[in-house]
Amino acid sequence: MSESKSWNRNAYWQQEIEKLKDLLATTELVETTKWGGIVYTLNGKNVLGLGGFKNYFTIWFFNGVFLKDELGVLVNANEGVTKGLRQWRFAQWNAVNAQEVLHYVHEAIANERAGLTTKPEKKARIECAYLDAALTNDSALHAAFDQFTLSKQNEFLEYIATAKQEATKASRLEKIKPLILAGSGLNDRYKK
């Protein structure tokens, strides 16, 4: 019998993370585990998280974009993709100044109380002339398609649009027609 392994994002820097946890225990935040990581909440809302990575340990602020960042320490881990989250990275415990960390944490708590949050951007409708033509020519299919949310419509549109050959587009269209007419999303069978 083999043992299953799971990735432990907190396997690195465990002593440093425990020290950060001790520091955060002095605040009103509630420690919990989400997505396999350590997250701190206020009234059920995510405020910050802790994690250890290969080259650093970090505090990430879920709505860090609203922090003043007077020290210039916050980074966007995925520029152009991440909107609100900001990280404060440390490469050694000596770099952690408890008062400075608590200042940022208290500001994050105040921002959460004030309701400062980033809203996800509305996704645009994927363009697919092939499916649009089929919808125009079949009013029942069009009416059924219009009942789906934008994200489910985009699943169908992308499914057809990513086919390179006309024959593949045609076969995919025939495959999805019954799903659309039945009110079933393209990937609903996988979401149970």
C-alpha positions in Angstrom: 0.0 0.0 0.0 1.5 3.3 -1.1 1.4 6.5 0.9 -0.2 9.5 -0.9 1.8 12.7 -0.8 0.4 16.2 -0.8 2.2 19.4 -1.3 2.7 21.2 2.0 3.1 24.9 1.2 4.2 25.5 4.8 7.0 22.9 4.8 9.6 25.6 4.5 10.4 28.1 7.2 8.3 26.4 9.9 10.0 28.1 12.9 9.7 31.5 11.3 6.0 30.9 10.5 5.4 29.8 14.1 6.9 33.1 15.3 4.7 35.1 12.9 1.7 33.1 14.2 2.7 34.1 17.8 2.8 37.7 16.7 -0.6 37.5 15.0 -2.1 35.8 18.1 -1.9 39.3 19.7 -4.4 40.6 17.2 -8.2 40.0 16.9 -7.7 38.0 13.7 -8.9 34.3 13.7 -6.5 31.7 12.4 -7.9 29.1 10.1 -6.8 26.8 7.3 -7.9 27.5 3.7 -6.6 26.0 0.5 -4.1 24.1 2.5 -2.5 27.2 4.0 -2.7 29.4 7.1 -5.2 32.2 6.7 -6.3 34.9 9.2 -9.9 36.2 9.0 -12.0 39.0 10.5 -15.7 38.3 10.7 -15.2 35.4 8.3 -13.4 37.6 5.7 -9.9 36.8 4.6 -7.4 39.4 5.8 -4.0 37.8 5.4 -2.2 34.5 5.0 1.2 33.0 5.9 3.4 30.7 3.8 6.8 29.3 3.4 8.4 29.0 0.0 11.8 27.9 -1.2 13.6 31.2 -0.9 11.4 33.2 1.5 8.5 33.1 3.9 5.7 35.6 3.5 2.7 37.4 4.8 0.2 38.1 2.1 -2.5 40.6 2.5 -5.7 39.7 0.5 -6.5 43.3 -0.1 -3.0 44.6 0.2 -3.4 46.9 -2.7 -5.2 49.3 -0.3 -2.3 49.3 2.2 -0.3 52.6 2.3 3.0 50.6 2.2 5.0 53.4 3.7 8.1 51.0 3.9 7.8 50.0 0.2 8.0 46.3 1.1 4.9 44.9 -0.6 5.1 43.1 -3.9 2.6 41.8 -6.4 3.5 38.2 -6.8 1.9 37.9 -10.3 2.0 41.3 -11.9 -0.7 41.9 -14.4 -2.8 39.0 -13.0 -3.1 39.6 -9.3 -5.3 42.6 -8.5 -5.6 43.0 -4.8 -3.2 40.6 -3.1 0.2 41.9 -1.9 3.1 40.0 -0.3 5.7 41.0 2.3 8.6 38.5 1.8 11.3 37.8 4.3 14.5 35.8 3.7 15.5 35.6 7.4 13.8 36.1 10.7 16.2 39.0 11.6 14.4 41.0 8.8 11.1 40.9 10.7 10.3 43.9 12.8 7.3 43.1 14.9 6.1 46.7 15.3 6.2 47.2 11.5 4.5 44.0 10.8 1.7 44.8 13.3 1.3 48.2 11.8 0.6 46.7 8.4 -1.7 44.1 10.0 -3.7 46.7 11.9 -4.1 48.8 8.8 -5.3 45.6 6.9 -7.8 45.0 9.7 -9.0 48.7 9.5 -9.3 48.4 5.7 -11.4 45.2 6.1 -13.7 46.9 8.6 -14.0 49.8 6.1 -15.1 47.3 3.4 -12.1 48.0 1.1 -12.0 45.0 -1.3 -11.2 44.4 -4.9 -13.9 43.3 -7.2 -13.2 40.7 -9.8 -13.3 42.1 -13.3 -16.3 41.2 -15.5 -15.1 38.7 -18.1 -15.9 39.5 -21.7 -17.8 37.2 -24.0 -15.5 35.0 -26.1 -15.9 35.6 -29.8 -16.7 32.6 -32.0 -18.2 33.4 -35.4 -18.9 29.7 -36.1 -21.1 29.1 -33.0 -22.7 32.6 -33.4 -23.8 31.6 -37.0 -25.2 28.3 -35.7 -27.2 30.2 -33.0 -28.5 32.7 -35.6 -29.8 29.8 -37.7 -31.5 27.9 -34.9 -33.8 29.9 -32.7 -34.4 27.1 -30.2 -30.7 26.6 -29.8 -30.2 30.4 -29.5 -33.0 30.7 -26.8 -31.5 27.8 -24.8 -27.9 29.2 -25.1 -29.1 32.6 -23.8 -30.3 30.9 -20.6 -26.7 30.1 -19.6 -24.5 32.4 -17.5 -21.7 34.2 -19.3 -19.1 31.8 -18.0 -21.0 28.7 -19.2 -21.6 30.4 -22.6 -17.8 31.1 -22.8 -17.1 27.4 -22.1 -19.1 26.5 -25.2 -17.7 29.4 -27.3 -14.1 28.5 -26.4 -14.7 24.8 -27.1 -15.7 25.6 -30.7 -13.3 28.6 -31.2 -10.2 26.5 -30.2 -10.8 23.9 -33.0 -8.5 24.6 -35.9 -10.3 22.7 -38.6 -13.8 23.3 -39.9 -14.6 19.5 -39.6 -13.6 19.6 -35.9 -15.7 22.7 -35.3 -18.7 21.0 -37.0 -18.3 17.8 -34.9 -17.9 19.8 -31.7 -21.1 21.8 -32.5 -23.0 18.6 -33.0 -21.7 17.3 -29.7 -22.8 20.4 -27.7 -26.2 21.0 -29.3 -27.9 18.4 -27.1 -26.2 19.8 -24.0 -27.3 23.3 -24.8 -30.9 22.2 -25.5 -31.0 20.2 -22.3 -29.7 23.2 -20.2 -26.5 21.3 -19.3 -23.2 23.2 -19.3 -20.2 21.8 -21.2 -18.3 20.8 -18.0 -21.2 20.2 -15.7 -20.5 16.5 -15.5 -17.1 17.2 -14.0 -18.4 19.6 -11.3 -20.3 17.2 -9.1 
